[in-house]
Amino acid sequence: MAYKISDDCLGCGACADECPVNAISEKDGKYVINADECVECGACAGVCPVEAPKQD
């Protein structure tokens, strides 16, 4: 299952920098994951300071 970023997102962008397939983009100060592009690697979850990315 693809990852999804919760409302806990601080908007720091650490997850986007870590994503190997560029599936994460910024929208209105928060980050979102394109589920169709996510390869479920978990790299985003590993770098998030508030554990916002979670598997859906």
C-alpha positions in Angstrom: 0.0 0.0 0.0 1.3 3.5 -0.9 2.3 5.9 1.8 0.2 8.9 2.7 1.3 12.0 4.6 -0.8 12.8 7.6 -1.9 16.3 8.8 1.0 16.2 11.2 3.3 17.3 8.3 5.4 20.3 9.2 6.2 21.2 5.6 10.0 20.7 6.0 10.4 18.8 2.8 12.8 16.2 4.1 10.5 13.5 2.7 10.5 15.0 -0.8 14.3 15.1 -0.9 14.6 11.5 0.1 12.0 10.0 -2.3 13.8 8.0 -5.0 11.0 8.3 -7.5 10.0 11.9 -6.9 6.4 10.9 -5.9 6.2 13.7 -3.2 5.3 17.3 -3.9 4.4 20.4 -2.0 0.9 21.7 -1.9 -0.3 24.6 0.2 2.7 24.4 2.6 2.3 20.6 3.2 3.6 17.7 1.3 1.6 15.0 -0.5 2.5 11.6 -2.0 1.2 10.6 -5.5 0.0 7.1 -4.7 0.3 6.0 -8.4 4.1 6.9 -8.3 4.9 5.7 -4.7 7.0 2.5 -4.7 6.4 1.9 -1.0 10.1 2.0 -0.1 9.5 3.9 3.2 12.4 6.3 2.7 10.1 9.2 3.4 9.0 7.7 6.7 12.5 7.2 7.8 13.5 10.9 7.6 10.3 12.6 8.7 10.8 14.3 12.1 7.1 13.8 13.1 6.5 10.4 11.4 3.8 12.0 9.1 4.3 9.5 6.2 2.4 6.3 6.9 1.3 3.3 4.9 -2.3 3.7 4.0 
